[in-house]
């Protein structure tokens, strides 16, 4: 996605960026990546990624706030969280 946002549109180049088990599917990736992805799509992807980053940051901040709010109950919470189910 980052390469598409940066302007790379060549399906062969994009397919070569595949990692791990996806490397065995280069030809299928090239076929799947052939299409229309323009500046408008890049803008939308940038906005979506920025929103996801914002949500991740918010979750991290709230998690820290909860941990700090537990105070003396931290050890008891750790025990409760270790119980399966």
C-alpha positions in Angstrom: 0.0 0.0 0.0 2.8 2.4 0.9 4.4 1.8 -2.6 1.0 2.5 -4.3 0.6 5.7 -2.2 4.2 6.7 -3.2 3.2 6.5 -6.8 4.4 3.0 -7.9 1.8 1.6 -10.3 3.7 -1.1 -12.2 2.1 -4.5 -11.2 5.4 -6.4 -11.8 7.3 -4.1 -9.5 4.6 -4.2 -6.9 4.4 -8.0 -7.1 8.1 -8.3 -6.5 7.7 -6.6 -3.1 5.9 -9.7 -1.9 7.4 -11.5 1.1 7.5 -15.0 2.5 4.8 -17.4 1.2 3.4 -14.8 -1.2 6.6 -15.0 -3.2 5.3 -18.2 -4.8 2.3 -16.3 -6.2 4.1 -13.5 -8.1 2.2 -14.1 -11.3 -1.2 -14.1 -9.5 -0.1 -10.9 -7.6 0.8 -9.2 -10.9 -2.7 -10.0 -12.3 -4.4 -8.8 -9.1 -2.4 -5.6 -9.1 -3.3 -4.7 -12.6 -6.0 -2.0 -12.5 -6.8 1.5 -11.7 -5.2 3.1 -8.6 -4.9 6.8 -9.0 -4.1 9.9 -6.8 -7.6 9.9 -5.3 -7.1 6.3 -4.1 -3.7 7.2 -2.7 -5.3 10.1 -0.8 -8.0 7.9 0.7 -5.4 5.3 1.7 -3.3 7.9 3.4 -6.3 9.1 5.3 -7.3 5.6 6.4 -3.7 4.8 7.5 -3.6 8.1 9.5 -6.9 7.2 11.1 -5.7 3.8 12.1 -2.5 5.4 13.5 -4.7 7.8 15.5 -6.8 4.9 16.9 -3.7 2.9 17.8 -2.3 6.0 19.7 -5.6 6.5 21.5 -5.8 2.9 22.5 -2.2 3.1 23.9 -3.0 6.3 25.8 -6.2 4.8 27.3 -4.4 1.6 28.2 -1.8 3.5 30.1 -4.5 5.5 31.9 -6.2 2.3 32.9 -3.0 0.8 34.2 -2.2 3.9 36.2 -5.8 4.0 37.5 -5.5 0.4 38.8 -3.0 1.6 41.4 -2.9 -0.9 44.2 -5.1 -3.3 42.3 -2.5 -4.0 39.6 -1.3 -7.3 41.1 -4.9 -8.5 41.6 -5.8 -7.5 38.1 -2.8 -9.5 36.7 -4.1 -12.6 38.6 -7.6 -12.1 37.2 -6.4 -11.6 33.7 -4.4 -14.9 33.9 -7.7 -16.9 34.4 -8.7 -18.6 31.1 -12.1 -17.8 29.7 
